[in-house]
Amino acid sequence: MPTYVQHAVLGRIPDVFNAEAIWQTPGLALFSRRPLLRDLLERSPREHKGRAATRCFSHVTLVLPQEDVDDDYHLTRGARARDLAETLAALHQKDFGDLLGSDQVRYDVVGAASLAPGEIEVKFGHAVYLPAPDEKILYNVSMSRDSAIWHPVCPLYPNQRLALIGGEGAEASAVAQGWPFGPDAALLILNDGPDAPPVLQMRPKEAFDCRYDPHSGYFTVKSLREPQGARMLVKIARTSAFPLRARHQSDTGSATPAVNPAVWQSRSGAGSNAMAGGDISPRGTGVIAPARAVNVRAAAGINIVARSGAGAIDLTAVPVASHKPANRAGESDATYAPVSQQRVSLVALALPRLSRYRDTGAQALELPFNQSLALSADGQPAISLMVDAADDLYACTSEGRQRVEAPATFAPVDTRALRLMAVAPEMADRYRAVVCLAQPVSAGVASGARFTFGRNSPMLASLRLLDSPRFLKRADGAGSASADRIGLSRNAFTFEATTRGYTIARQSATQTLYHLDDKLQFVASIGDAPYPLPHGHHLVAGHYVLRFDA
């Protein structure tokens, strides 16, 4: 791999703010002098023809001991650091002016606690860029291990051609927190300006796979050196200072829609390079929902008959015969039709606005998901989604906690993801967001019978996943109240399966019900009058988003 960042540590410098001592040793003792900054620039030109340098690097970063930088800021407000950068830039321009062309000489002075007194770290090269004073940021690069907690890495500027990202101790222009790949690996970003999408390459190429997910808006980099290799997620976000154009010409001359970096797609397939552009195709989220047992009576094939009365609905269980009569001569199994069964499925969980329930003492509602992304409070969760008393949303992982906003997608493990949806304006006064489950939790219901859903109803109790105090945190520390007490009545609503759909009837005047279509888009609020719900549509009651299937 070419050397994108020239890196060296200069030692035994009595005064780290002495520009002449850093640039070259005074006197004529050539055989005894150490290689200093001027020597390093001579030995590593930007371009050369044969042994003759034709172009010199012009951007240099100096890293001084942090204690010296702090003292300078305390005593002189950083004047010595500024004078050091200006003097070195003048010496650079004087000695290498014929090799600079139109390039501007720029120096930056920073501090690092890892350097000993009298040491100076020098960085320059193809992937070292210092912006002009008025240059605005084009992209912000951030990285994550779990797609929930994102750490900023570095900015990219319009005139910055290359950026090399690595871990601590690596010879890179930017260091990524929690770098998982070791010191010999690096991420190279090629930038051709605002009108061209950046290109990502992992080095060494054959050891990594880099793909772009247009649905999530980030790149996934995986190590191919071992079966369960480490992975890293890379997000390149365009800043508002450089809005996207409606269309632009690609390198091949064909017109290509200019897309936001959040919807880029890899052109490289399974290769190690990934570039913005291409068609956008939707994908599934692959979330595994908690697997709970379906209602025992429904699973056993029991018909439930509703009898109306003055009070609550009286449910009578009528067992279905577990076997059929023996076939007569000339008959086959095709003569017998199965009992008609509809299904009700839990497809998502709605996160409430806890500010509406301050009198309950609720401080936070937290949903922990395990490595299979099933809702579980056992062991260390892969990710937890939480809403607090101020109605702020957070994603929590082993990397820490970070505030998030809907819509968003989280992929803490490979092949699976959690999708966080924003709620419609008509529901925003009660709900903060909706967490989608890709694998519904389902229960069968018989046709022609009316059932009740609510806290006191045993019917479809297997779908009420939050009927437990472990998900709800209260200010007094008490843990006896079920999370279902927030927003779900004892008898919320009744439903009856018909040939054209379901008939919904609200049972409690304080229960709010919402009708969502088959794509989870808001349709209407449901009042006291019987409401027809088509097959495949959804009903929101309390924390639960239920789909009623044929």
N, C-alpha and C positions, 0 to 999 in steps of 0.2 A: 504494500500500500504506500502511495506517496506520502511524504511528510507534509501534512496540512498545517501543523502548528510547530514552529521551531521553539524549543523550550530549553532554558538553561538557568542555573542558579549561580550567581556571582557572589563569591565570599571574600572575607577579609577586607571589607570596605569600612574604614573608620567612621566616615560620615556618609550616611546613605542618601543625604540630600545634596551631596557634592556632584554636580553633573559632570565635571571634567574627570573626576576619579572613576565614574561609571563608564564614560565614553572611551577614554584611553588613559594609560598610565603616563604621567609626565616624565620627561627625561629621555635618554637614548638607550637605556638598558633593554634592548629589544629581546635578547635571549632569555632574560629572567622575567619578563612581564607575562602576566596571565592573560588569556583571551577575555576581553571585555566586550561591551556592546558593539563598538565599531568593528571589531574583528569578527564577531558573530554575523553581523550584517554583510560583511565582505564575503565570508565563507558560504553563506546561504542566500544567493541572489534570487530574486523573483523569476527572472528569465536570464538565460545565458546562451551564448553561441560559442561552442567549443569550451574553452576555459575562461573566456572573457564574459564578464557580466554585462548584460544589455539593459537590465531593469532592476531596481532595488525595491524592497518592501518599504512601505511608508507609514504603516500603522503599528505602534509598539505599545504594549501594556507592561508597566513596571509594578511589581508587587513588593512592597516594603514590609518590614516587621510591623505588626499591628500596634505595638506599643509606641513606636516612633511616629506613626501616623496619628495616633490619638494625642500624643504630646504636642505635635505640630498644630492640630486643630484647637487644642485647649489654649495654647500660648499665642499663636499667630493667626487663628481662624483659617488655617490651611495655606498660608502664604508661601511657606517653604516648598510645599508640594507643587503649587502652581508655578513657582519660579523654576523648580526642577524640570517640569514638563516643558516650559517655554524655552529654557536653555538647551535642553537635549534636542528639541525640534529645530532650533537654530543651528546647532552643530551638525545635525543630520542633513539639513538643507545645504549647508556650506560644503560638506565633504562628499555628498552623493547627489548634488543638484543635477548633474548631467545624466543621471540614471533614473530620475523621478518622472520626467515628462510632465504631464499635467496633473499628476497625483499630488494631493495635499499631504504634508507631513503632520501626523497627529500622535500625541502621546497621552496616556492616561496613567495616573498614579493611584493605586489602591493598597489596602493593607491585608495581611494574613497572619493569623496567630501561629501558623505552623513554621514560620521562618525564625531562625535564631538571630541574635543581634549581629549586625554587620553583613547580613545576607540580603541579596536582592534577586528576585525571580524575574526573568525576562521572557516575554511571549511575543512572537510575531510570526507571520506566515500567511498562506493563502486563506485560511479560515479565521484569521484575526481581523476584526473590523471595528473601527471606532467611528461613531456617527458624527456628522457635523453638528454644530450647536443648534441649528434650527431644523434639523432633519427629524421628521416624524416617524413613528413606528408603523411598519406595514403589517406585521404579524406578531402575535405573542405565542410562544411555544410552551406547552405544559405537558407533564407526564404523570402517569398514574400506574399503580400496580393492580387496582381493583375497579377502576372506572368511577369510583365514588369520591375518593380523596385525590385532588389534582394539585401538583406542586409546580409552580412557575419555574421555568428553566432559563429562557433568554428571549429577547426580542429579535426580530428580523427587520432590517431597514430596506428601503427601496433599492439602494445602491449596493447592498451587501450581497455578494455573490454566493458565499459559502458559510456554513456554520457546522462545526464538528462538536458533537455532544458525547460525553463519556462520564465515567465515574470518578470518584476521588483518587488522585494520584495518576490518572491517565493524562496523556498529552492532548488535551482537547481545549477548544475555545470556550466551552461552557460545561459546567458540572451539573449532572442530574441527581437530585436527592433520591436515595434508595436504588441506585443503578444496579440491576440484577445480573449483568452479563460478564463482569470481570474487566480487568484493565486492558485486555487486548482487543476488546470490542468497542465500536464507536458507531454513532449514527451521524451520517452526513446529509445535510439539507442543502439542496441547490436551489437558488432563488434567482429568477430572471426578471424580477420586477413586478409591478402591479398587474400587468397584463398577461402574465403567465403563471400557471399554478406551480407551487414548489414541488420538487421531486425528492423523495426520501430513499436513501440507500444505507443498508447496514454493512459494516465492514468487520470481518471478512464476509463477502457476499454468500459463499456457499454454506455458511454456518447458521443462517437466519432466514426466516420467512416473514415477509412484511406485506400486510394486506390492509385495504381500506374498507371500512364499513360505512356506507353512505347513510344508513338509518341512524347510527349512533354518532357519526361525525368525528371519528378518530381512527387512527391507524393502530393495528395490532401487530406487534413484533414478537416472534417466538423463536427460541433457540432450537436448532435442529441437532444439536450435539448429543442430546440424550432424550429418551422417550417422553419423560415428563419434564421437558425443558422449561426454563423460566420464560416469563413473558412480560412485556411492557406495552402500555398504551400511550400513544402520542397524539396530542391535539394541537393543531395549528389554526389559530383563530385570527381572522382578519379584523383589523381595527376600524373604527368608524371614520378615521381620518382618510381612509382610502376606500370609498364605496365601490361596489362592483359595477362594471358596465353591463349594459343589457346584452351585448354580444361582443365577441372579439375574434380576430383571425388567429387560427392556430399556426404552428410552425409549418404545417403542410400546405397552408393557404386556404383550407376549408373553413367555413364559418362554424363556430362552435359556441353554444350557449355558455355564457359566463355564469358559473354557479358559485354559491357560497361555499367556503371551506368546510362548512358543516355537512355538505352533501357531496363531497368528493367521492370518487370511486377509483380503486386501483386498476391500472391498465396492465399490470404485470402478472396477473393470475397468481400462481404459486411461487413466483420468483421473489427475490429479495428487494426489488425496487418497487416503489409505489408512487404514482403521480396523480395529481388532481385531474378531473375531467371524466368524460365518458357518460354513458347512460346511467340513470338512477333507477334501481329496481328495489321494490319493497321486499322485506323478509320477515319471517316469523320471529317471535321473541324467545321461544324455547324455554319458558319458565315452568318449573315443576311446582305444582300446587301441593299443599299438605294432603296426604292421603288418609282420609278418615273413613270409617266403615259407613256404608250406606244404611239407611233405616232398615232395621231387621225385618219388620213386617213386609216392607216393599221388596226386600231382597228375597224373602221366602215366597213371594207370589201371593200375598194376602190382599184381598179386595177390602177397601175401607168404605163403608157406607155412611153417609151423613144423614142424620135425622134432625130436622128443625124443631126447635122448641122455644120456650120463653127466654131461656138463659143462653149460655154458651152452646156451641155446636156439640152435639153428642156423637162421638165417633165410635162406631161399632165395627170390630174386625171380623170379617167373614173369611175363613181360610178357603183357599182354592185347592181342589184335589191335587195331590202330589203326583198322581199317576192317572193315565187314561185307561178306559176299558179296552179289553182285548179286541183286536181287529176282527171284523166278520169276514167271511169269504168274499173276495173281490175288492175289499177295501184296502187302502194304504194310509200311511201317515199323513199324506197330503190332504186327507179329508178333514183333519182337525186344525183349526186356526188358533194361534196363540192369543192370550188375553191382551187387549190393547193397553199399552203403557206409554205415558208421557214422562218427560224428565224435567226436573228443575235443577239448574247447575249454578254453583257459585263461581263466577268468572273474574271477579275483582273485589278489592276491599277499598272502601271510601274512607279517607282520613278526615275526621271532623275538625271544625274550628273549635278548639277547646276554650277560646275566650267566651263562647256562648254558655259554658257550663262552669263558670267560676265558683258558683255556690257549692259545687260538688267537691271542690278542693283538688280537682284533677290538674296535675302539673305537666304530664307528658303521656302520650300514647306511643308505644314503641313496638314495631313489628320486626322480630328477628327472623332471618331466613338462614337455613343451614347450607351446607355445601351443595345440596341438591336443589337449593332455592325453594325448599318447602318451609312453611311457617312452623317454627319450632323454637322453644325456649330452653332446650337441652343442649349443653355443651357451648362451645365458642361459635357464634354465628359467623357466616361468611360476610353478611351485611345486614344492617338494621336500618329501617326507615322510621323516622320519628317526627312527630309534630308536638311542639311545646305549648305552654299556656299563652304565649304571644303569637301563636299561629305560624311560627317559623318552621320550615321543613329542614331536616338534617338527614344526611347519610352517614352512618357510623360503621367503620371497619377497624381492623387491627392497625391500620395506618393512622387512624385518628377520626375526627369528626369534622364535617364540612357542610355548610349551608347549601342547599340546592333549591332549584325552582323547577316546576313542571312546565312543559314536558321535558322528560329526560329518560335515558336508558342506562342501566347499570349492569355490567357483566363482570362480577367478581370472580367467576369461574368460567372455564371454557365451555362453549356450546350452549350455554344457558344465559338468560338475561331477564332482568326485571324492567318493566316499562312503567314509568310514572306519567300519567296523563293529567293535563289541566282540566278543571271542571268548567262546565258552561256557566255563563254569567247568571243564569236563572238559579243555579245551585251554589254560587260562590258565597252566599251569606251563611251557608251551613257547612260547606265542605271546602277543604284546602286542596286536595288532589285525590286521584284514584290510582291505586296500585293494581296493575293488570296481572292476572295469573293465566299463563298459557295453557295449563292443563286443568280444566275445571274439576271441581268436586261436585259430583252429581248424585241425585236420588230420584228414584222412580215414583210416580204418582198414578193412581188409577183414574180412568176417565169417568165422568158422571158423578163424582163426589166432590164435596166442598171441604177444603182444609184451611187451617189457621196457621199463620206464621207469626211468631213473637217470642218474647222471653219465657212465657209460661207454657208454650206449646211444645210438646215432645215431637211433633211432626217436623221433619227436616232439621232436627237438632244437630245432625251431623254436619250441616252446612254453616252453623253458627260457630265459626272457628275462634272468635274472640270472646266466647262466653267463659271468661276466666279472669281473675284479678291480676294475673302475672303480666298482662300487657299494659296495665294502667298504673301510673305512678301518681300518688297523691301527696299533698303537702304535709299531711300529718303522719305519713309513713304507713298508714293502715293499708292492708292488702286483702280486704274481704269483699270489696265491691267488684262485680263483673264489669268488664268494659262495655258490655251490651247495654248497661243502664244509661249510657250516653247515646241518646238518639233512637232507641228501639223500645217500643211499648210492650207491655205484657202480651197483649193481643193486637198486633200491628195491623194485619189485614187478612182477609180470606181470599182464596182463589179456587176456581173450578175450571177444569179442563173441558173444552168443547171441541167440536169438529173444526171450527175456524180459529181457535186460539184459546185464550183464557179470559175468564171474567174476574176482575179484581174489585174487591169491596173493602174500603178502609173501615177498621173497627174502632180506632181510637181517634178522637178529634185532635189530639196533640201530635199524632204521627204524620210526618211528612213523607210523601211518596212521589217519586219521579219516574216518568216513562222515558227510556232511552231506546233508540232503534237498534237494528242488528249490528250497527257499526259503533255503538256506544255514543251516539250523538243525541243531544237533548231533543225530546219531542214535546212533553207537556208535564205539568204537575197534576196529580190525581187528587180529586176531592172526595166528597161523601157519596156521590152517585156511582153506581156500578160502572166499571170502566172496562172496555174490551181491549185486551192486549194480544197482538198478533203473535203467531208462532215465531220463535227466534228472537224476539225482542226482550228488553231488559227492564227490570224494576229495581229501583234503589230504595232501600229501607234500612235506616240506621247505618251500620258500617258495610252493609252487604249489597253487592250488585248481582242480582239473580237473573239468569237467562231462563226463559220458559220455552222449552222445545216441544216439538210434536212427538 
